Amino acid sequence: MIQKALSGFYYIKTEEHGLLECKAKGIFRKEGRSPLVGDRVAVENGVVAEIFPRKNEILRPPVANIDLAVMVVSATQPEPNLLILDKLIAVCEWKKIEPVLVFTKSDLADCREIRELYAKAGFSVFTSVPGQTDYQGLLECMKNKLSVFIGNSGVGKSTLMNSLLPGLHLATAQISDKLGRGRHTTRHVELYELPQGGFVADTPGFSSVEMDKYGNIRPEELPGCFREFSEYLGQCRFQDCSHRVEKGCAVLEAVRDGRISKSRHESYCQMAEDAAKIKEWERKEERRR
């Protein structure tokens, strides 16, 4: 498995020879492919000769075969952006990656309402407070899995990983007072081995999310990316219900009754509107990249 990719070199963990430094075959470039961290590969004569089929991939950050995504969200500095968070969660659901949420800096601002919103939607939720973080619970979720830490710049991903894995010493940076967001401290993607089994990646932060960077979810696929909708799908009056404005929509009724959060449904509506604007040729072009 590729554990690190840096400057055209791939560092591959093997059972027999430990960590190997390799280049990749030139044919991959001609085919428009490249090995990713997390890929299972075959090595011949010190060269990556074959990339085995992936169960999923995310190109920004570039990681393959992910089991778990740890969504790191700060209670403040930077302020949580629920639309961005919901976009990321939807992409994970679409790619069969289990999302787990960790709220940081909750000693600086109250985020109980947001935590409860996502716990009610069916996600595992943790809170990171100095001296009170449930590291064991989080590590248990990550056991024997390939996990990635994803979140906005400055939310504390590297700080959290340093606490989870003492001795790691990933670089961290303070929030920019001028911009109100963190500076990028992670420059490449690397997998770190967990003592209880499995691997975790610290990934470069982002300041915004555009869906075309993560894969274009079709409008008809989007309801399945909101897990709290699942028990209501198929119960609407109209078979082709968009779950946005129609009369007799079971999802909208659940929103009105408080069984589905208004915030999550608003994110769904915004994403559905954006997805409807994407042309099929644009989807095909994105898949070829």
Buried (B, 14 or more C-beta within 10 A) or exposed (E): BBBBBEEEEBBBBEEEEEEBEBEBBEEBEEEEEBBBBBBBBEBEEEBBBEBEEEEBBBBEBBBBBBBBBBBBBBBBBBEBBBEBBBBBBBBBBBBEBBBBBBBBBBBEEEBEEBBEBBEBBEBBBBBBBEEEBEEEEBBEBBEEBBBBBBBBBBBBBBBBBBBBBEEEEBEBBEBEEEEEBBEEBBEBBBBBEBEEEBBBBBBBBBBEBEBEBBBBBEBEEBBBBBBBBEEBBEEBEEEEBBBBEBEEBBBBBBBEEEEBBEBBBBBBBEBBEBBEEBEEEEBEEBEEE
